[in-house]
Amino acid sequence: MVGARGAAGAHTPAGASRRELGQAIAEVTSAILEAQTGDKALQMIADVARKLGAAAQATVATAEPLPGQMVVRARVGETAEPELGPAV
């Protein structure tokens, strides 16, 4: 799950254009093909989501084996808290 919140600024567009989306997909795909995996790849995905959504912060959480539990794996942005770990 990737979530983003908060406007980055009044001058920032509300959403991404098709070109920006295509560039973001290419960036993430390239990183994965270059063997960037795990938390480093999730950090990049959070950063791309934040930029595309013109958000101040983005978070990536992954599901845990127990139903209903998730773990925060990456956070980026102006208001991102540095700690990662369990989430609801």
Protein Blocks (a to p, Z undefined) as FASTA:
>chain_A
ZZdehjfbfklcfbdcfklmmmmmmmmmmmmmnopahjllmmmmmmmmmmmnopabdcdd
dddfbghiacdfbdcdjklcfbgcddZZ
